[in-house]
């Protein structure tokens, strides 16, 4: 489990990759982002669901301060 509480590997890098390519993080809920880890394996991250859930948990104050900081740094809460 990473800082944002996700069990999926690499949601942070998936968000950064999407933002670098698209210039924003207005991710459609159904969007799946494919990322490659340091071992060369690909992972399909349900980035739209992850972003939606992160924002919902933030609004309900269910994120830890570290999770909030990481989500803010990535740009998921903007």
Secondary structure, DSSP 8 states (H G I E B T S, - for coil): --TT--SSTTHHHHHHHHHHHHSS----TT--EEEE-TTS-EEEE-HHHHHHHHHHHHHTT-S-HHHHHHHHHHTTT-
